[in-house]
């Protein structure tokens, strides 16, 4: 019985990962893009945005991992009013170590105001 309890308690820890392993938290970039999808799932929300390069006009999809809605509320974001698919935001993130267009979202710029969600 004890083994089952220990296994159940350990399961969430196995599913969670260290952001430092996947993302380069010594770097921070900002892109402006249009939110195309937001999934508030445990342990981290998944955000997708399209970003248009101003020089080449090429559109690229970025995927961001972030803390969930409770963290957004704690920094003053009114989730249901401020976060809408189809709107443009500034995404401040630490890039993925593998060079892909993914990152860990540390701040969000809404209507020119920067909300620091987490300091990495």
trRosetta pair geometry for C-beta under 8 A, 3 or more apart (Angstrom, degrees):
i j d omega theta_ij theta_ji phi_ij phi_ji
1 4 5.8 -53 -155 31 34 111
1 5 6.7 33 150 -17 65 105
2 5 5.7 -55 -151 37 35 112
2 6 6.3 34 153 -18 68 106
3 6 5.8 -54 -147 38 31 110
3 7 6.3 33 154 -20 65 107
4 7 5.7 -55 -148 36 30 112
4 8 6.4 29 155 -18 64 106
5 8 5.9 -56 -148 36 30 109
5 9 6.4 26 155 -15 64 108
6 9 5.9 -58 -147 39 31 109
6 10 6.2 26 156 -18 66 112
7 10 5.9 -60 -144 39 28 109
7 11 6.8 48 154 -45 62 94
8 11 5.9 -34 -154 1 33 118
9 12 7.7 -56 -179 25 37 97
9 13 7.9 24 138 -5 63 112
10 13 5.4 -64 -162 41 53 115
10 14 6.2 53 146 -26 82 103
11 14 5.8 -57 -151 31 33 111
11 15 6.6 27 157 -16 66 107
12 15 5.7 -59 -149 38 36 110
12 16 6.3 30 157 -18 69 108
12 43 7.6 112 -169 -73 93 121
13 16 5.9 -58 -145 37 31 107
15 43 6.8 144 116 -20 102 116
16 43 5.0 33 -102 -5 92 167
17 21 6.4 -99 168 55 102 126
17 22 6.4 59 127 -21 132 125
18 21 4.5 84 80 -5 99 107
18 22 7.5 155 89 0 59 85
19 22 6.3 -72 -152 49 38 96
19 23 5.3 -26 174 36 80 115
19 25 6.6 78 122 -62 103 123
19 65 7.8 -164 -117 95 100 128
19 94 7.6 85 161 68 111 138
19 104 5.2 59 -157 -96 119 162
19 120 6.8 -104 118 -127 138 123
20 23 7.0 -73 -110 63 19 72
20 25 5.7 -57 -106 2 73 126
21 97 7.8 -86 151 1 39 144
22 96 6.3 -43 161 -135 80 79
22 97 6.3 -151 179 11 29 105
22 104 7.6 112 92 -48 104 114
23 65 7.9 -137 -49 50 134 118
23 93 8.0 -102 -151 169 135 87
23 94 4.4 89 159 108 120 110
23 95 6.6 160 -152 89 81 27
23 96 5.8 -60 -101 -100 68 42
23 97 6.5 -156 -112 -28 15 82
23 103 6.2 93 -129 -151 120 58
23 104 4.3 -68 -53 -5 172 115
23 120 7.6 -50 107 -165 126 159
24 27 4.8 24 112 25 112 107
24 94 5.8 -157 76 175 52 97
24 95 5.5 -5 42 68 104 80
24 96 7.6 56 1 133 85 9
24 97 5.4 123 -46 -85 90 75
25 94 4.7 -13 -102 -139 50 160
25 104 7.4 -23 -88 55 87 135
25 120 4.0 -123 -148 150 112 118
26 94 7.9 93 30 -141 32 115
27 94 6.1 118 76 -144 68 73
27 95 5.8 -26 93 22 125 101
28 92 6.2 13 -179 180 106 92
28 93 7.1 163 -149 84 65 25
28 94 5.9 -44 -94 -84 64 66
28 106 6.6 -61 -127 40 114 143
28 120 7.8 155 -82 57 106 112
29 92 7.4 179 90 -148 37 52
29 93 6.1 -25 62 64 81 75
29 94 7.9 125 17 -110 78 22
29 95 6.0 45 8 -50 125 103
29 103 7.2 -120 51 -101 106 165
30 90 5.6 5 -174 -180 111 102
30 91 6.7 161 -151 80 59 46
30 92 4.7 -20 -96 -97 91 73
30 93 7.7 137 -94 16 42 67
30 109 7.4 48 -158 -11 124 131
31 49 7.6 157 102 100 114 133
31 51 4.7 -17 163 -122 130 148
31 62 6.5 137 70 -30 150 162
31 90 7.5 169 87 -153 31 59
31 91 5.4 -14 62 57 79 98
31 93 7.8 -27 18 22 95 111
32 51 6.9 124 78 -130 41 93
32 88 6.3 31 174 178 94 106
32 89 7.2 -165 -145 98 64 32
32 90 5.1 -34 -95 -97 79 68
32 91 7.5 163 -96 13 27 75
32 109 7.7 -55 -101 68 88 126
33 49 3.7 107 105 151 128 117
33 50 5.5 -178 -170 83 111 36
33 51 3.7 -69 -84 -79 121 73
33 52 7.5 143 -115 3 79 62
33 62 6.4 161 13 28 169 120
33 88 6.8 -157 116 -142 19 75
33 89 7.0 -22 65 60 60 69
33 91 6.4 -22 32 2 103 121
34 49 6.0 158 74 -159 36 82
34 50 5.2 -11 55 54 94 90
34 86 6.6 -14 -175 -157 108 25
34 87 7.0 174 -144 95 72 20
34 88 5.2 -45 -89 -90 67 70
34 89 7.9 117 -116 16 24 72
35 38 6.2 2 -179 -44 122 107
35 47 6.7 -63 -133 -166 97 100
35 48 7.4 103 -161 80 57 53
35 49 5.3 -43 -96 -98 43 91
35 83 7.3 -146 -177 -166 179 77
35 84 7.2 139 69 93 132 40
35 85 5.3 -118 113 -120 98 47
35 86 6.9 -38 72 14 82 26
35 87 5.9 7 29 60 109 69
35 88 7.7 -173 -2 -98 76 21
35 89 5.9 40 -41 9 105 118
36 48 5.0 -60 67 106 94 99
36 49 6.1 152 7 -112 85 30
36 50 5.7 66 -34 -17 129 94
36 61 7.4 -60 37 -129 145 102
36 85 6.3 54 -153 -155 20 97
36 86 7.8 78 -102 -66 48 45
37 46 7.5 -15 118 115 104 93
37 47 7.2 159 90 -159 64 37
37 48 4.0 24 48 39 100 114
37 85 6.6 31 -84 -115 29 121
38 45 6.7 0 -171 176 83 116
38 46 7.4 165 -152 87 38 56
38 47 5.4 1 -108 -110 77 72
38 48 7.6 -141 -63 26 45 69
38 83 6.5 64 -68 161 176 120
38 85 6.5 -143 6 -70 99 91
39 45 6.4 169 88 -161 52 68
39 46 4.5 3 54 54 104 99
39 47 8.0 -154 28 -68 64 37
40 45 4.7 -23 -113 -109 54 107
40 68 5.3 88 -161 -146 93 90
40 69 5.1 5 -135 -28 145 105
41 44 7.6 10 82 77 71 38
41 45 6.6 125 32 -111 55 45
41 46 6.5 -1 33 2 107 100
42 68 7.2 -18 -89 -64 60 139
44 65 4.6 34 134 -177 141 96
44 66 6.1 146 -176 64 95 29
44 67 6.6 -62 -130 -91 78 29
44 68 7.1 -144 -138 -50 32 76
45 65 7.4 143 75 -164 50 48
45 66 4.7 -31 65 70 100 90
45 67 6.8 16 13 105 102 21
45 68 5.0 135 -40 -103 103 54
45 69 7.1 107 -69 -38 140 65
46 63 6.7 -17 -169 -169 92 100
46 64 7.5 149 -160 80 44 52
46 65 6.4 -23 -102 -105 62 61
46 66 7.9 170 -82 25 17 81
47 63 7.1 152 82 -160 54 49
47 64 4.2 -14 62 61 106 101
47 65 7.8 -164 22 -74 82 15
47 66 5.9 31 -9 1 118 124
47 91 7.4 -179 114 -119 141 132
47 105 6.3 41 29 -40 138 148
48 61 6.2 -5 -171 -172 101 104
48 62 7.1 162 -153 84 51 51
48 63 5.3 -19 -100 -103 76 73
48 64 7.7 -174 -76 21 30 73
49 61 7.3 157 82 -153 36 58
49 62 5.1 -14 63 59 87 98
49 64 7.2 18 6 -3 107 112
49 89 7.2 -102 -112 54 144 100
49 91 6.1 -172 26 -32 159 146
50 59 5.4 1 -177 -174 111 108
50 60 7.1 153 -155 77 61 34
50 61 5.6 -37 -97 -95 68 65
50 62 7.7 163 -100 16 19 77
51 59 7.2 152 77 -154 38 58
51 60 5.3 -25 63 64 90 87
51 61 7.8 150 17 -103 77 17
51 62 5.6 37 -7 -13 120 117
52 57 6.3 -10 -176 -152 104 45
52 58 7.2 164 -151 81 59 32
52 59 5.1 -29 -95 -95 76 74
52 60 7.9 159 -90 18 28 69
53 56 4.5 14 95 45 129 93
53 57 6.6 -65 73 -10 78 12
53 58 4.9 13 28 51 118 81
53 59 7.9 -142 7 -74 74 27
53 60 7.0 56 -34 -3 96 110
54 57 7.7 17 -160 -71 18 53
60 101 5.7 -151 159 -119 118 160
61 101 6.7 121 91 104 52 141
62 91 6.9 174 102 79 146 158
62 101 4.7 -111 -107 158 66 101
62 102 6.9 157 -168 -91 68 36
62 103 7.2 -17 -176 18 113 99
63 101 6.9 95 17 107 72 79
63 102 4.7 -19 71 -109 90 90
64 91 6.0 -138 -56 -167 153 134
64 93 5.6 -119 -121 -99 114 142
64 102 7.0 169 -85 -160 36 61
64 103 5.5 -23 -113 71 80 75
64 104 7.0 114 -164 -132 79 14
64 105 4.2 64 169 -48 130 106
65 102 7.3 40 -13 177 92 103
65 103 7.5 -146 27 107 76 33
65 104 5.2 -34 70 -109 94 67
65 105 6.8 -165 79 6 37 85
66 71 7.7 -153 155 74 89 135
66 104 7.1 139 -84 -168 51 59
66 105 3.8 -22 -86 53 108 121
66 117 6.6 -1 -162 125 107 164
67 70 7.7 -86 151 67 103 75
67 71 3.5 14 121 26 131 161
67 72 7.4 176 94 -37 94 71
67 105 7.9 -121 15 79 66 97
67 117 5.8 -176 37 162 115 118
67 118 5.9 121 -18 -37 130 127
68 71 5.9 110 61 11 52 98
68 72 7.5 -99 126 -2 38 96
69 72 5.3 -54 -150 36 41 115
69 73 6.3 43 154 -21 71 102
69 79 4.9 24 -150 -102 105 158
70 73 5.7 -52 -150 35 33 112
70 74 6.5 39 151 -25 64 103
71 74 5.6 -50 -150 29 34 116
71 75 7.0 19 157 -8 64 104
71 117 5.6 66 139 -169 114 96
71 118 6.9 -15 -176 -52 139 100
72 75 6.4 -68 -156 40 31 99
72 77 4.1 -61 172 64 91 129
72 79 5.4 95 100 -81 133 98
72 83 7.3 -8 179 -37 159 140
72 108 7.6 6 -124 21 102 144
72 115 7.5 54 -148 135 70 144
72 117 6.5 -25 -90 -117 60 111
73 76 7.8 88 -176 -40 32 9
73 77 6.4 -90 -81 66 32 73
73 78 7.7 60 -116 -104 73 35
73 79 6.2 -48 -66 -26 87 108
75 115 4.9 116 128 -177 125 101
75 116 6.4 -156 -143 71 141 53
75 117 5.7 -115 -5 -103 156 50
76 115 6.3 -147 64 -124 94 116
77 82 5.1 -123 -167 69 83 152
77 83 6.9 51 165 -37 123 106
77 108 7.0 31 -86 69 145 134
77 110 6.9 124 -120 -8 101 152
77 115 5.4 66 -56 -166 105 172
78 81 4.3 3 112 43 117 111
78 82 4.9 119 64 -14 70 106
79 82 6.5 -58 -108 48 14 93
79 83 5.3 -28 -160 24 57 121
80 83 7.5 -31 -78 49 11 85
82 110 5.4 4 -170 -155 113 159
83 87 7.8 -157 -156 51 32 130
84 87 4.7 77 72 -9 92 121
89 108 5.8 -25 179 -167 129 93
89 109 6.1 147 -177 69 69 65
89 110 6.1 -22 -124 -88 96 65
90 107 8.0 -13 109 114 98 92
90 108 6.9 137 77 -172 67 42
90 109 2.8 9 49 43 118 125
90 110 7.9 -124 31 -44 84 34
90 114 7.3 -53 81 -99 132 82
91 103 7.8 128 143 71 115 125
91 105 6.1 -72 -162 -119 93 102
91 108 6.6 -10 -108 -114 53 67
91 109 7.7 -105 -40 22 26 87
92 105 7.1 91 72 -158 55 63
92 106 5.4 -72 110 67 95 86
92 107 3.7 5 52 58 130 96
92 108 7.1 -131 22 -63 87 27
92 109 7.0 92 -26 -26 101 95
92 114 7.3 40 -17 -146 141 110
93 103 3.3 93 149 121 130 134
93 104 5.9 153 -159 69 87 37
93 105 5.1 -43 -95 -95 96 46
93 106 6.2 153 -110 8 35 82
94 103 5.6 168 76 -167 40 99
94 104 4.8 -7 51 51 98 97
94 106 6.3 72 -20 -30 90 121
94 120 5.4 -68 -36 77 142 160
95 99 7.8 25 157 -111 121 30
95 102 7.7 104 -161 83 57 50
95 103 4.9 -53 -105 -97 36 109
96 99 6.8 -76 91 17 93 17
96 100 5.0 -14 69 52 146 86
96 101 8.0 9 20 58 122 8
96 102 4.3 45 -36 75 134 92
96 103 5.9 -117 -29 -79 72 53
98 102 8.0 20 56 46 102 113
104 120 6.7 100 98 -72 129 153
105 108 6.8 25 177 -63 120 89
105 117 6.5 28 125 44 90 147
106 116 7.0 -15 149 -153 82 70
106 117 6.0 -170 179 55 32 92
106 118 5.4 -100 -138 71 70 76
106 119 6.8 75 -167 -105 117 28
106 120 5.3 -98 -98 -4 130 107
107 114 5.5 13 169 -174 130 96
107 115 6.1 166 -160 83 77 48
107 116 4.8 -34 -100 -107 108 49
107 117 5.8 -176 -94 6 39 81
108 114 7.6 157 82 -151 35 53
108 115 5.1 -13 61 58 83 103
108 117 6.4 57 -4 -37 93 116
109 112 6.8 -2 178 -126 101 10
109 113 6.8 161 -155 76 63 33
109 114 5.0 -28 -98 -94 82 67
109 115 7.5 177 -87 16 31 72
110 113 5.7 -28 68 62 73 88
110 115 6.5 14 10 -6 106 117
116 119 6.4 17 173 -63 121 84
